[in-house]
Amino acid sequence: MQSPCENTNGLLRQYFPKGTDLSVYTQDHLDAVADQMNHRPRATHNYQSPIVVYSDFLKLLQ
């Protein structure tokens, strides 16, 4: 099984092939990719999205 970091890198490669110059993308485009990644369910999070896991964690801190 891949580590969460390796898995994330693999998912990012779907948007940006290895060696891609990210400086050619607008911040809006990079933000949109980040938003898509944060809302994508992950096996490492019991098939919840990272944004849901983070939100649940923040609720525990209250």
PyMOL Python script that loads the backbone (N, CA, C, O; Angstrom):
from pymol import cmd

cmd.read_pdbstr("""\
ATOM      1  N   MET A   1       0.851  -1.186   0.000  1.00  0.00           N
ATOM      2  CA  MET A   1       0.000   0.000   0.000  1.00  0.00           C
ATOM      3  C   MET A   1       0.892   1.244   0.000  1.00  0.00           C
ATOM      4  O   MET A   1       1.893   1.304   0.713  1.00  0.00           O
ATOM      5  N   GLN A   2       0.515   2.222  -0.803  1.00  0.00           N
ATOM      6  CA  GLN A   2       1.272   3.465  -0.876  1.00  0.00           C
ATOM      7  C   GLN A   2       1.037   4.311   0.365  1.00  0.00           C
ATOM      8  O   GLN A   2      -0.015   4.234   1.000  1.00  0.00           O
ATOM      9  N   SER A   3       2.031   5.115   0.696  1.00  0.00           N
ATOM     10  CA  SER A   3       1.837   6.071   1.782  1.00  0.00           C
ATOM     11  C   SER A   3       0.898   7.168   1.293  1.00  0.00           C
ATOM     12  O   SER A   3       0.766   7.372   0.086  1.00  0.00           O
ATOM     13  N   PRO A   4       0.243   7.878   2.216  1.00  0.00           N
ATOM     14  CA  PRO A   4      -0.657   8.964   1.794  1.00  0.00           C
ATOM     15  C   PRO A   4       0.049  10.003   0.925  1.00  0.00           C
ATOM     16  O   PRO A   4      -0.549  10.538  -0.010  1.00  0.00           O
ATOM     17  N   CYS A   5       1.305  10.290   1.224  1.00  0.00           N
ATOM     18  CA  CYS A   5       2.061  11.276   0.440  1.00  0.00           C
ATOM     19  C   CYS A   5       2.297  10.770  -0.985  1.00  0.00           C
ATOM     20  O   CYS A   5       2.115  11.517  -1.946  1.00  0.00           O
ATOM     21  N   GLU A   6       2.697   9.520  -1.121  1.00  0.00           N
ATOM     22  CA  GLU A   6       2.918   8.944  -2.449  1.00  0.00           C
ATOM     23  C   GLU A   6       1.617   8.901  -3.234  1.00  0.00           C
ATOM     24  O   GLU A   6       1.609   9.146  -4.440  1.00  0.00           O
ATOM     25  N   ASN A   7       0.527   8.592  -2.561  1.00  0.00           N
ATOM     26  CA  ASN A   7      -0.771   8.555  -3.216  1.00  0.00           C
ATOM     27  C   ASN A   7      -1.156   9.947  -3.712  1.00  0.00           C
ATOM     28  O   ASN A   7      -1.637  10.100  -4.835  1.00  0.00           O
ATOM     29  N   THR A   8      -0.947  10.952  -2.879  1.00  0.00           N
ATOM     30  CA  THR A   8      -1.268  12.323  -3.275  1.00  0.00           C
ATOM     31  C   THR A   8      -0.427  12.749  -4.473  1.00  0.00           C
ATOM     32  O   THR A   8      -0.935  13.380  -5.400  1.00  0.00           O
ATOM     33  N   ASN A   9       0.859  12.404  -4.453  1.00  0.00           N
ATOM     34  CA  ASN A   9       1.716  12.737  -5.594  1.00  0.00           C
ATOM     35  C   ASN A   9       1.199  12.089  -6.872  1.00  0.00           C
ATOM     36  O   ASN A   9       1.202  12.715  -7.932  1.00  0.00           O
ATOM     37  N   GLY A  10       0.760  10.851  -6.777  1.00  0.00           N
ATOM     38  CA  GLY A  10       0.206  10.165  -7.938  1.00  0.00           C
ATOM     39  C   GLY A  10      -1.057  10.846  -8.448  1.00  0.00           C
ATOM     40  O   GLY A  10      -1.258  10.973  -9.656  1.00  0.00           O
ATOM     41  N   LEU A  11      -1.895  11.277  -7.535  1.00  0.00           N
ATOM     42  CA  LEU A  11      -3.122  11.969  -7.942  1.00  0.00           C
ATOM     43  C   LEU A  11      -2.793  13.309  -8.601  1.00  0.00           C
ATOM     44  O   LEU A  11      -3.430  13.699  -9.580  1.00  0.00           O
ATOM     45  N   LEU A  12      -1.802  14.003  -8.062  1.00  0.00           N
ATOM     46  CA  LEU A  12      -1.401  15.287  -8.656  1.00  0.00           C
ATOM     47  C   LEU A  12      -0.863  15.104 -10.070  1.00  0.00           C
ATOM     48  O   LEU A  12      -1.011  15.994 -10.907  1.00  0.00           O
ATOM     49  N   ARG A  13      -0.249  13.974 -10.342  1.00  0.00           N
ATOM     50  CA  ARG A  13       0.278  13.706 -11.683  1.00  0.00           C
ATOM     51  C   ARG A  13      -0.844  13.630 -12.719  1.00  0.00           C
ATOM     52  O   ARG A  13      -0.586  13.787 -13.913  1.00  0.00           O
ATOM     53  N   GLN A  14      -2.071  13.394 -12.289  1.00  0.00           N
ATOM     54  CA  GLN A  14      -3.199  13.404 -13.221  1.00  0.00           C
ATOM     55  C   GLN A  14      -3.444  14.820 -13.744  1.00  0.00           C
ATOM     56  O   GLN A  14      -3.948  15.001 -14.852  1.00  0.00           O
ATOM     57  N   TYR A  15      -3.087  15.807 -12.947  1.00  0.00           N
ATOM     58  CA  TYR A  15      -3.279  17.202 -13.337  1.00  0.00           C
ATOM     59  C   TYR A  15      -2.005  17.812 -13.925  1.00  0.00           C
ATOM     60  O   TYR A  15      -2.059  18.619 -14.852  1.00  0.00           O
ATOM     61  N   PHE A  16      -0.866  17.413 -13.372  1.00  0.00           N
ATOM     62  CA  PHE A  16       0.416  17.992 -13.747  1.00  0.00           C
ATOM     63  C   PHE A  16       1.437  16.876 -13.938  1.00  0.00           C
ATOM     64  O   PHE A  16       1.914  16.304 -12.958  1.00  0.00           O
ATOM     65  N   PRO A  17       1.779  16.561 -15.183  1.00  0.00           N
ATOM     66  CA  PRO A  17       2.789  15.519 -15.404  1.00  0.00           C
ATOM     67  C   PRO A  17       4.114  15.875 -14.740  1.00  0.00           C
ATOM     68  O   PRO A  17       4.413  17.049 -14.520  1.00  0.00           O
ATOM     69  N   LYS A  18       4.897  14.863 -14.427  1.00  0.00           N
ATOM     70  CA  LYS A  18       6.194  15.064 -13.785  1.00  0.00           C
ATOM     71  C   LYS A  18       7.032  16.038 -14.622  1.00  0.00           C
ATOM     72  O   LYS A  18       7.105  15.927 -15.846  1.00  0.00           O
ATOM     73  N   GLY A  19       7.656  16.984 -13.936  1.00  0.00           N
ATOM     74  CA  GLY A  19       8.486  17.969 -14.619  1.00  0.00           C
ATOM     75  C   GLY A  19       7.735  19.194 -15.098  1.00  0.00           C
ATOM     76  O   GLY A  19       8.330  20.085 -15.704  1.00  0.00           O
ATOM     77  N   THR A  20       6.436  19.255 -14.837  1.00  0.00           N
ATOM     78  CA  THR A  20       5.630  20.390 -15.276  1.00  0.00           C
ATOM     79  C   THR A  20       6.085  21.665 -14.568  1.00  0.00           C
ATOM     80  O   THR A  20       6.343  21.658 -13.365  1.00  0.00           O
ATOM     81  N   ASP A  21       6.179  22.745 -15.319  1.00  0.00           N
ATOM     82  CA  ASP A  21       6.501  24.062 -14.768  1.00  0.00           C
ATOM     83  C   ASP A  21       5.203  24.680 -14.248  1.00  0.00           C
ATOM     84  O   ASP A  21       4.369  25.137 -15.029  1.00  0.00           O
ATOM     85  N   LEU A  22       5.042  24.690 -12.935  1.00  0.00           N
ATOM     86  CA  LEU A  22       3.802  25.194 -12.346  1.00  0.00           C
ATOM     87  C   LEU A  22       3.656  26.703 -12.485  1.00  0.00           C
ATOM     88  O   LEU A  22       2.565  27.239 -12.292  1.00  0.00           O
ATOM     89  N   SER A  23       4.735  27.390 -12.816  1.00  0.00           N
ATOM     90  CA  SER A  23       4.663  28.852 -12.933  1.00  0.00           C
ATOM     91  C   SER A  23       3.823  29.300 -14.133  1.00  0.00           C
ATOM     92  O   SER A  23       3.465  30.474 -14.230  1.00  0.00           O
ATOM     93  N   VAL A  24       3.509  28.382 -15.041  1.00  0.00           N
ATOM     94  CA  VAL A  24       2.701  28.759 -16.202  1.00  0.00           C
ATOM     95  C   VAL A  24       1.201  28.712 -15.886  1.00  0.00           C
ATOM     96  O   VAL A  24       0.379  29.120 -16.707  1.00  0.00           O
ATOM     97  N   TYR A  25       0.853  28.221 -14.712  1.00  0.00           N
ATOM     98  CA  TYR A  25      -0.556  28.130 -14.311  1.00  0.00           C
ATOM     99  C   TYR A  25      -0.929  29.314 -13.437  1.00  0.00           C
ATOM    100  O   TYR A  25      -0.109  29.816 -12.668  1.00  0.00           O
ATOM    101  N   THR A  26      -2.163  29.752 -13.561  1.00  0.00           N
ATOM    102  CA  THR A  26      -2.643  30.835 -12.709  1.00  0.00           C
ATOM    103  C   THR A  26      -2.917  30.305 -11.306  1.00  0.00           C
ATOM    104  O   THR A  26      -3.104  29.105 -11.103  1.00  0.00           O
ATOM    105  N   GLN A  27      -2.936  31.214 -10.355  1.00  0.00           N
ATOM    106  CA  GLN A  27      -3.259  30.819  -8.983  1.00  0.00           C
ATOM    107  C   GLN A  27      -4.672  30.265  -8.913  1.00  0.00           C
ATOM    108  O   GLN A  27      -4.938  29.341  -8.144  1.00  0.00           O
ATOM    109  N   ASP A  28      -5.586  30.821  -9.712  1.00  0.00           N
ATOM    110  CA  ASP A  28      -6.960  30.308  -9.739  1.00  0.00           C
ATOM    111  C   ASP A  28      -6.994  28.848 -10.191  1.00  0.00           C
ATOM    112  O   ASP A  28      -7.745  28.041  -9.643  1.00  0.00           O
ATOM    113  N   HIS A  29      -6.184  28.513 -11.184  1.00  0.00           N
ATOM    114  CA  HIS A  29      -6.143  27.132 -11.663  1.00  0.00           C
ATOM    115  C   HIS A  29      -5.571  26.207 -10.580  1.00  0.00           C
ATOM    116  O   HIS A  29      -6.112  25.129 -10.331  1.00  0.00           O
ATOM    117  N   LEU A  30      -4.488  26.628  -9.947  1.00  0.00           N
ATOM    118  CA  LEU A  30      -3.892  25.818  -8.878  1.00  0.00           C
ATOM    119  C   LEU A  30      -4.858  25.655  -7.716  1.00  0.00           C
ATOM    120  O   LEU A  30      -4.941  24.577  -7.128  1.00  0.00           O
ATOM    121  N   ASP A  31      -5.591  26.715  -7.377  1.00  0.00           N
ATOM    122  CA  ASP A  31      -6.594  26.633  -6.312  1.00  0.00           C
ATOM    123  C   ASP A  31      -7.718  25.670  -6.677  1.00  0.00           C
ATOM    124  O   ASP A  31      -8.216  24.938  -5.822  1.00  0.00           O
ATOM    125  N   ALA A  32      -8.115  25.670  -7.947  1.00  0.00           N
ATOM    126  CA  ALA A  32      -9.183  24.763  -8.394  1.00  0.00           C
ATOM    127  C   ALA A  32      -8.726  23.307  -8.275  1.00  0.00           C
ATOM    128  O   ALA A  32      -9.500  22.446  -7.855  1.00  0.00           O
ATOM    129  N   VAL A  33      -7.475  23.030  -8.642  1.00  0.00           N
ATOM    130  CA  VAL A  33      -6.944  21.668  -8.508  1.00  0.00           C
ATOM    131  C   VAL A  33      -6.900  21.277  -7.035  1.00  0.00           C
ATOM    132  O   VAL A  33      -7.286  20.164  -6.677  1.00  0.00           O
ATOM    133  N   ALA A  34      -6.431  22.182  -6.182  1.00  0.00           N
ATOM    134  CA  ALA A  34      -6.382  21.898  -4.742  1.00  0.00           C
ATOM    135  C   ALA A  34      -7.779  21.613  -4.208  1.00  0.00           C
ATOM    136  O   ALA A  34      -7.959  20.706  -3.395  1.00  0.00           O
ATOM    137  N   ASP A  35      -8.762  22.373  -4.654  1.00  0.00           N
ATOM    138  CA  ASP A  35     -10.142  22.164  -4.211  1.00  0.00           C
ATOM    139  C   ASP A  35     -10.654  20.791  -4.646  1.00  0.00           C
ATOM    140  O   ASP A  35     -11.300  20.086  -3.871  1.00  0.00           O
ATOM    141  N   GLN A  36     -10.361  20.422  -5.882  1.00  0.00           N
ATOM    142  CA  GLN A  36     -10.773  19.098  -6.360  1.00  0.00           C
ATOM    143  C   GLN A  36     -10.095  17.994  -5.549  1.00  0.00           C
ATOM    144  O   GLN A  36     -10.730  17.004  -5.185  1.00  0.00           O
ATOM    145  N   MET A  37      -8.818  18.167  -5.272  1.00  0.00           N
ATOM    146  CA  MET A  37      -8.079  17.163  -4.496  1.00  0.00           C
ATOM    147  C   MET A  37      -8.633  17.057  -3.070  1.00  0.00           C
ATOM    148  O   MET A  37      -8.742  15.956  -2.531  1.00  0.00           O
ATOM    149  N   ASN A  38      -8.976  18.175  -2.469  1.00  0.00           N
ATOM    150  CA  ASN A  38      -9.470  18.178  -1.093  1.00  0.00           C
ATOM    151  C   ASN A  38     -10.876  17.613  -0.960  1.00  0.00           C
ATOM    152  O   ASN A  38     -11.291  17.241   0.137  1.00  0.00           O
ATOM    153  N   HIS A  39     -11.605  17.545  -2.051  1.00  0.00           N
ATOM    154  CA  HIS A  39     -12.962  16.993  -2.018  1.00  0.00           C
ATOM    155  C   HIS A  39     -13.042  15.574  -2.576  1.00  0.00           C
ATOM    156  O   HIS A  39     -14.129  15.007  -2.680  1.00  0.00           O
ATOM    157  N   ARG A  40     -11.902  15.006  -2.932  1.00  0.00           N
ATOM    158  CA  ARG A  40     -11.870  13.655  -3.500  1.00  0.00           C
ATOM    159  C   ARG A  40     -11.717  12.627  -2.366  1.00  0.00           C
ATOM    160  O   ARG A  40     -10.756  12.702  -1.600  1.00  0.00           O
ATOM    161  N   PRO A  41     -12.637  11.683  -2.251  1.00  0.00           N
ATOM    162  CA  PRO A  41     -12.527  10.660  -1.198  1.00  0.00           C
ATOM    163  C   PRO A  41     -11.232   9.860  -1.340  1.00  0.00           C
ATOM    164  O   PRO A  41     -10.766   9.599  -2.450  1.00  0.00           O
ATOM    165  N   ARG A  42     -10.658   9.475  -0.193  1.00  0.00           N
ATOM    166  CA  ARG A  42      -9.404   8.718  -0.181  1.00  0.00           C
ATOM    167  C   ARG A  42      -9.559   7.458   0.652  1.00  0.00           C
ATOM    168  O   ARG A  42     -10.185   7.472   1.712  1.00  0.00           O
ATOM    169  N   ALA A  43      -8.992   6.388   0.170  1.00  0.00           N
ATOM    170  CA  ALA A  43      -9.020   5.127   0.908  1.00  0.00           C
ATOM    171  C   ALA A  43      -8.343   5.293   2.268  1.00  0.00           C
ATOM    172  O   ALA A  43      -8.774   4.696   3.254  1.00  0.00           O
ATOM    173  N   THR A  44      -7.279   6.106   2.321  1.00  0.00           N
ATOM    174  CA  THR A  44      -6.556   6.294   3.582  1.00  0.00           C
ATOM    175  C   THR A  44      -7.387   7.035   4.622  1.00  0.00           C
ATOM    176  O   THR A  44      -7.037   7.051   5.801  1.00  0.00           O
ATOM    177  N   HIS A  45      -8.474   7.643   4.195  1.00  0.00           N
ATOM    178  CA  HIS A  45      -9.380   8.352   5.110  1.00  0.00           C
ATOM    179  C   HIS A  45     -10.723   7.630   5.219  1.00  0.00           C
ATOM    180  O   HIS A  45     -11.760   8.251   5.448  1.00  0.00           O
ATOM    181  N   ASN A  46     -10.683   6.320   5.052  1.00  0.00           N
ATOM    182  CA  ASN A  46     -11.909   5.520   5.123  1.00  0.00           C
ATOM    183  C   ASN A  46     -12.939   6.020   4.111  1.00  0.00           C
ATOM    184  O   ASN A  46     -14.135   6.072   4.398  1.00  0.00           O
ATOM    185  N   TYR A  47     -12.460   6.384   2.931  1.00  0.00           N
ATOM    186  CA  TYR A  47     -13.266   6.848   1.796  1.00  0.00           C
ATOM    187  C   TYR A  47     -14.023   8.140   2.084  1.00  0.00           C
ATOM    188  O   TYR A  47     -15.093   8.390   1.529  1.00  0.00           O
ATOM    189  N   GLN A  48     -13.447   8.947   2.957  1.00  0.00           N
ATOM    190  CA  GLN A  48     -13.938  10.308   3.155  1.00  0.00           C
ATOM    191  C   GLN A  48     -12.937  11.243   2.492  1.00  0.00           C
ATOM    192  O   GLN A  48     -11.777  10.884   2.289  1.00  0.00           O
ATOM    193  N   SER A  49     -13.389  12.429   2.161  1.00  0.00           N
ATOM    194  CA  SER A  49     -12.482  13.396   1.549  1.00  0.00           C
ATOM    195  C   SER A  49     -11.631  14.063   2.633  1.00  0.00           C
ATOM    196  O   SER A  49     -12.044  14.127   3.790  1.00  0.00           O
ATOM    197  N   PRO A  50     -10.459  14.551   2.269  1.00  0.00           N
ATOM    198  CA  PRO A  50      -9.619  15.234   3.252  1.00  0.00           C
ATOM    199  C   PRO A  50     -10.325  16.417   3.912  1.00  0.00           C
ATOM    200  O   PRO A  50     -10.117  16.672   5.098  1.00  0.00           O
ATOM    201  N   ILE A  51     -11.144  17.132   3.171  1.00  0.00           N
ATOM    202  CA  ILE A  51     -11.832  18.289   3.745  1.00  0.00           C
ATOM    203  C   ILE A  51     -12.823  17.855   4.826  1.00  0.00           C
ATOM    204  O   ILE A  51     -13.004  18.565   5.815  1.00  0.00           O
ATOM    205  N   VAL A  52     -13.456  16.713   4.653  1.00  0.00           N
ATOM    206  CA  VAL A  52     -14.388  16.200   5.664  1.00  0.00           C
ATOM    207  C   VAL A  52     -13.614  15.734   6.893  1.00  0.00           C
ATOM    208  O   VAL A  52     -14.019  16.007   8.023  1.00  0.00           O
ATOM    209  N   VAL A  53     -12.511  15.039   6.679  1.00  0.00           N
ATOM    210  CA  VAL A  53     -11.690  14.574   7.805  1.00  0.00           C
ATOM    211  C   VAL A  53     -11.178  15.769   8.604  1.00  0.00           C
ATOM    212  O   VAL A  53     -11.211  15.754   9.834  1.00  0.00           O
ATOM    213  N   TYR A  54     -10.713  16.787   7.918  1.00  0.00           N
ATOM    214  CA  TYR A  54     -10.204  17.990   8.588  1.00  0.00           C
ATOM    215  C   TYR A  54     -11.318  18.706   9.347  1.00  0.00           C
ATOM    216  O   TYR A  54     -11.120  19.146  10.480  1.00  0.00           O
ATOM    217  N   SER A  55     -12.472  18.819   8.731  1.00  0.00           N
ATOM    218  CA  SER A  55     -13.616  19.465   9.383  1.00  0.00           C
ATOM    219  C   SER A  55     -14.019  18.706  10.652  1.00  0.00           C
ATOM    220  O   SER A  55     -14.289  19.314  11.688  1.00  0.00           O
ATOM    221  N   ASP A  56     -14.055  17.392  10.561  1.00  0.00           N
ATOM    222  CA  ASP A  56     -14.395  16.574  11.733  1.00  0.00           C
ATOM    223  C   ASP A  56     -13.354  16.756  12.842  1.00  0.00           C
ATOM    224  O   ASP A  56     -13.702  16.811  14.022  1.00  0.00           O
ATOM    225  N   PHE A  57     -12.083  16.848  12.458  1.00  0.00           N
ATOM    226  CA  PHE A  57     -11.020  17.071  13.441  1.00  0.00           C
ATOM    227  C   PHE A  57     -11.205  18.409  14.147  1.00  0.00           C
ATOM    228  O   PHE A  57     -11.063  18.498  15.366  1.00  0.00           O
ATOM    229  N   LEU A  58     -11.521  19.443  13.380  1.00  0.00           N
ATOM    230  CA  LEU A  58     -11.724  20.768  13.976  1.00  0.00           C
ATOM    231  C   LEU A  58     -12.897  20.769  14.953  1.00  0.00           C
ATOM    232  O   LEU A  58     -12.854  21.455  15.974  1.00  0.00           O
ATOM    233  N   LYS A  59     -13.936  20.007  14.647  1.00  0.00           N
ATOM    234  CA  LYS A  59     -15.084  19.914  15.553  1.00  0.00           C
ATOM    235  C   LYS A  59     -14.687  19.286  16.882  1.00  0.00           C
ATOM    236  O   LYS A  59     -15.229  19.648  17.926  1.00  0.00           O
ATOM    237  N   LEU A  60     -13.746  18.351  16.851  1.00  0.00           N
ATOM    238  CA  LEU A  60     -13.274  17.711  18.076  1.00  0.00           C
ATOM    239  C   LEU A  60     -12.517  18.691  18.973  1.00  0.00           C
ATOM    240  O   LEU A  60     -12.476  18.515  20.190  1.00  0.00           O
ATOM    241  N   LEU A  61     -11.929  19.700  18.385  1.00  0.00           N
ATOM    242  CA  LEU A  61     -11.149  20.678  19.153  1.00  0.00           C
ATOM    243  C   LEU A  61     -12.014  21.697  19.887  1.00  0.00           C
ATOM    244  O   LEU A  61     -11.537  22.405  20.773  1.00  0.00           O
ATOM    245  N   GLN A  62     -13.265  21.763  19.519  1.00  0.00           N
ATOM    246  CA  GLN A  62     -14.157  22.768  20.128  1.00  0.00           C
ATOM    247  C   GLN A  62     -14.663  22.315  21.478  1.00  0.00           C
ATOM    248  O   GLN A  62     -15.421  23.035  22.127  1.00  0.00           O
TER     249      GLN A  62
END
""", "prot")
cmd.dss("prot")
cmd.show_as("cartoon", "prot")
cmd.util.cbc("prot")
cmd.orient("prot")
